[in-house]
Amino acid sequence: MIAAEDKSVLEHDTTKSVAADCVPRTIGPMPEYDTRTLFDGGREIVIRHAGAAYRMKITKQGKLILNK
């Protein structure tokens, strides 16, 4: 959940050139996903975004790496 003092960071600032679809429309709970659910016991998944495939991997050290 976003703290009240952090909400101002997410508000649209018209002085900056930011694409309209990059600015959150509403403030609310951010979706949260557990890697155990996403990876279903594996160490690598494919995420599709804007027609491109991205690979997310869990390293031997337990960190996440995202590659296009």
MIDOSE-1310 file (N, C-alpha, C; in nm, 2 decimals, decimal comma, always signed):
residues 68
miaa	+0,08/-0,12/+0,00/+0,00/+0,00/+0,00/+0,09/+0,12/+0,00; +0,05/+0,23/-0,07/+0,12/+0,35/-0,08/+0,09/+0,44/+0,04; +0,20/+0,49/+0,10/+0,18/+0,58/+0,22/+0,14/+0,72/+0,17; +0,06/+0,79/+0,25/+0,01/+0,92/+0,21/+0,12/+1,01/+0,16
edks	+0,24/+1,01/+0,23/+0,34/+1,10/+0,18/+0,40/+1,06/+0,05; +0,39/+0,94/+0,01/+0,44/+0,89/-0,12/+0,34/+0,92/-0,24; +0,22/+0,94/-0,21/+0,12/+0,96/-0,32/+0,15/+1,08/-0,40; +0,21/+1,18/-0,35/+0,24/+1,30/-0,43/+0,34/+1,27/-0,54
vleh	+0,43/+1,17/-0,52/+0,52/+1,13/-0,62/+0,45/+1,08/-0,74; +0,34/+1,01/-0,72/+0,26/+0,95/-0,83/+0,17/+1,05/-0,91; +0,15/+1,16/-0,85/+0,06/+1,26/-0,92/+0,12/+1,31/-1,04; +0,04/+1,34/-1,14/+0,08/+1,39/-1,27/+0,14/+1,53/-1,26
dttk	+0,26/+1,55/-1,31/+0,32/+1,68/-1,31/+0,32/+1,73/-1,45; +0,24/+1,83/-1,49/+0,24/+1,88/-1,63/+0,36/+1,95/-1,67; +0,46/+1,98/-1,58/+0,58/+2,04/-1,62/+0,68/+1,94/-1,68; +0,66/+1,81/-1,66/+0,74/+1,71/-1,72/+0,68/+1,65/-1,84
svaa	+0,76/+1,61/-1,93/+0,71/+1,54/-2,06/+0,71/+1,39/-2,03; +0,60/+1,35/-1,98/+0,58/+1,20/-1,96/+0,46/+1,16/-2,04; +0,47/+1,04/-2,10/+0,36/+0,99/-2,17/+0,24/+0,97/-2,08; +0,12/+1,00/-2,13/+0,00/+1,00/-2,05/-0,03/+0,86/-2,00
dcvp	+0,00/+0,76/-2,07/-0,03/+0,62/-2,03/+0,07/+0,57/-1,93; +0,17/+0,65/-1,89/+0,27/+0,61/-1,79/+0,23/+0,66/-1,65; +0,13/+0,75/-1,65/+0,09/+0,82/-1,52/-0,03/+0,74/-1,47; -0,02/+0,70/-1,34/-0,13/+0,63/-1,28/-0,26/+0,71/-1,28
rtig	-0,37/+0,66/-1,31/-0,49/+0,73/-1,31/-0,55/+0,74/-1,17; -0,54/+0,64/-1,10/-0,60/+0,63/-0,96/-0,49/+0,58/-0,86; -0,51/+0,62/-0,74/-0,42/+0,57/-0,63/-0,49/+0,45/-0,56; -0,43/+0,34/-0,55/-0,49/+0,23/-0,49/-0,39/+0,12/-0,46
pmpe	-0,43/+0,01/-0,41/-0,33/-0,10/-0,39/-0,27/-0,15/-0,52; -0,14/-0,16/-0,51/-0,07/-0,21/-0,63/-0,08/-0,36/-0,63; -0,10/-0,42/-0,75/-0,11/-0,57/-0,76/+0,02/-0,63/-0,71; +0,02/-0,74/-0,65/+0,14/-0,81/-0,59/+0,13/-0,95/-0,63
ydtr	+0,25/-1,01/-0,68/+0,25/-1,14/-0,73/+0,37/-1,21/-0,66; +0,36/-1,33/-0,61/+0,46/-1,41/-0,55/+0,54/-1,48/-0,66; +0,67/-1,48/-0,65/+0,74/-1,55/-0,76/+0,72/-1,70/-0,75; +0,69/-1,76/-0,64/+0,66/-1,90/-0,63/+0,53/-1,93/-0,72
tlfd	+0,44/-1,84/-0,72/+0,32/-1,86/-0,81/+0,35/-1,83/-0,95; +0,43/-1,73/-0,98/+0,46/-1,70/-1,12/+0,55/-1,80/-1,19; +0,65/-1,85/-1,12/+0,75/-1,94/-1,17/+0,70/-2,09/-1,16; +0,60/-2,12/-1,07/+0,55/-2,25/-1,06/+0,66/-2,36/-1,04
ggre	+0,76/-2,33/-0,96/+0,86/-2,43/-0,94/+0,98/-2,42/-1,04; +0,96/-2,34/-1,14/+1,07/-2,33/-1,24/+1,16/-2,21/-1,20; +1,26/-2,18/-1,29/+1,35/-2,07/-1,27/+1,34/-1,97/-1,38; +1,25/-1,98/-1,47/+1,25/-1,89/-1,59/+1,10/-1,88/-1,64
ivir	+1,06/-1,76/-1,67/+0,93/-1,74/-1,73/+0,94/-1,64/-1,85; +0,84/-1,64/-1,94/+0,83/-1,54/-2,04/+0,72/-1,44/-2,01; +0,75/-1,31/-2,02/+0,65/-1,21/-2,00/+0,63/-1,14/-2,13; +0,51/-1,13/-2,18/+0,48/-1,06/-2,31/+0,44/-0,91/-2,28
haga	+0,50/-0,82/-2,35/+0,46/-0,68/-2,33/+0,48/-0,60/-2,46; +0,37/-0,54/-2,50/+0,37/-0,46/-2,63/+0,42/-0,54/-2,75; +0,39/-0,67/-2,75/+0,43/-0,75/-2,87/+0,57/-0,81/-2,86; +0,64/-0,78/-2,75/+0,77/-0,83/-2,73/+0,77/-0,94/-2,62
ayrm	+0,86/-1,03/-2,63/+0,88/-1,13/-2,53/+1,00/-1,10/-2,44; +0,98/-1,11/-2,31/+1,09/-1,08/-2,21/+1,10/-1,21/-2,13; +1,23/-1,24/-2,10/+1,25/-1,36/-2,01/+1,29/-1,31/-1,87; +1,22/-1,36/-1,77/+1,26/-1,33/-1,63/+1,32/-1,46/-1,57
kitk	+1,43/-1,44/-1,51/+1,50/-1,56/-1,46/+1,53/-1,54/-1,31; +1,53/-1,65/-1,23/+1,58/-1,64/-1,10/+1,73/-1,69/-1,10; +1,82/-1,61/-1,05/+1,96/-1,65/-1,05/+1,99/-1,75/-0,94; +2,11/-1,80/-0,94/+2,15/-1,89/-0,83/+2,16/-1,82/-0,70
qgkl	+2,17/-1,69/-0,70/+2,18/-1,61/-0,58/+2,04/-1,57/-0,53; +1,93/-1,61/-0,61/+1,80/-1,58/-0,58/+1,75/-1,44/-0,62; +1,82/-1,38/-0,71/+1,78/-1,25/-0,76/+1,71/-1,26/-0,90; +1,64/-1,16/-0,94/+1,56/-1,16/-1,06/+1,63/-1,09/-1,17
ilnk	+1,64/-1,14/-1,29/+1,69/-1,07/-1,41/+1,59/-1,08/-1,52; +1,57/-0,96/-1,58/+1,47/-0,95/-1,69/+1,55/-0,91/-1,82; +1,54/-0,99/-1,92/+1,60/-0,97/-2,05/+1,50/-0,97/-2,16; +1,53/-0,89/-2,26/+1,44/-0,88/-2,38/+1,49/-0,99/-2,48
